[in-house]
Amino acid sequence: MDIRAYNRDAWNRYVDGGKSLWTQPVSPETIARARTGDFSILLTEQKPVPHEWFPPLSGLDTLCLACGGGQQGPVLAATGANVTVFDNSPRQLDQDRLVAEREGLANLKTVEGDMRDLSVFADDSFDFIFHPVSNLFIPDVRPVWRDAFRVLRHGGTLLAGFMNPVFYMFDLEKADNGILEVKYKLPHADSDHPEIVKKLLATGDALEHSHSLTDQLSGQMDAGFHITGLYEDYHGTSAVSEYTPTYIATRAIKH
């Protein structure tokens, strides 16, 4: 299966069906507040990114990596950053263009592509990369860190959110019904389990992959980043969150 193509189509369907919170464009009121410096955006599901994690944003060349949906990118553009939203889903990028056109955000542009391949951008193109939870939709994450390091300028900041791999140990269908049952070995890939693939094909939902903390954390450091901050966050509804955080966010610097 072509995972990238399948997940691109899945996210296009999410936009068209209004199925995901991550496809809902921000309001004019949110953009108006961001223009005054009053903004709050998410790397993970619930906990806003601390303001001290952000570099000064005005005029900052910013890559919103795998970050379509008309949410974080337009907010950062409203603060004065020069924003490029890069995403696999054309319909998600449509949401960013919708907000940019509605709010007159001429400093926001969109580019379609695979988060593992940023070859469309030259070395040292950006000062800041914002990469919310999205690398669960690809089978290999280390290329993301390597290319992010390449396109980031020295002294630049990478903010990233990703899944705690422990989440994928459980039968998530049962977890949604409040029953925790350890079922899968890690690392986990939906595509390795025909029964999961069958269900997801029937519903049109995206295929997901866990990644080890070695690949998520050491992967950043092996690419050359210095991790300077970390916090955890929780799912709003999953029973797994009653026992452990399900998300991790990191702040890293290219020295």
C-alpha positions, 0 to 999 in steps of 0.5 A: 500500500502507498501509505502517503497516498492513502493518508492524503486521501483520508485527510482530504475526506476528513476535511470534506466530512468535517470529521476532525477537529484538526480540519476546522479553520480558526475564527476571525476573532482568533486571528484578530487576537493573534495580531495583538500578540494574544495567541495560543496554539497546540503541538499536542491535543490539549496543552498550549505551547508555552509562550517562552518556547517561541522565538520572536515571531515578527518577520520570522521565516516559519515552516509549519511542517505537516501542519495544514488545516487552517489553524496554527499557520494562519495564527503564526502569520497573524503574529507577523511571521512569514509562514509556509504551510507544508502538508500532504493533503491538498484539502487541508492546505485549502483550509489555510488558504481560506483563512489567509484569503479571508483575513488578508494574510499575504505572508502565508503560502502553502506547499503540498508534499511529503514531510520526509522530503523537503527537497523543494526548500534550499538549505537554511531556508527557515528560522522556525519550524512548527511540527504538531502531531503528524509523524504518526502518519508515516512509517519512518520518522528519522528523515523528517528530523534530518531534513528539518535540520537541513532547512533550518538556519543555525540558531533556529528552533524546532517545536515538535509534537508526537505520540507516546508509543505506549498508546499503541500497545492497546486495542484502541477500539476497546479503549474507546469503550473504556476497556484497556487491553494490551494487544500489540508489540511495539513498534506498531504499524496499522498496515502490519495488521490485516484486521486493522487495515480492513476496518480503516479501509471501511471507514476511510480513516488514516493509517497510523504508526508508532515510533520509538522514543529512540527515533523520536528523541535520539532521532532529533539529536542524531540529526544535530538538534539540541533538545532544550524543552519537553512536556507531556499531554493527554488525549481528551477522551481515550481511556489510556489517558487515565493511566499515562500521558499519550503525547510528547512535545519537544523544543529543539535548537540547531546550534 
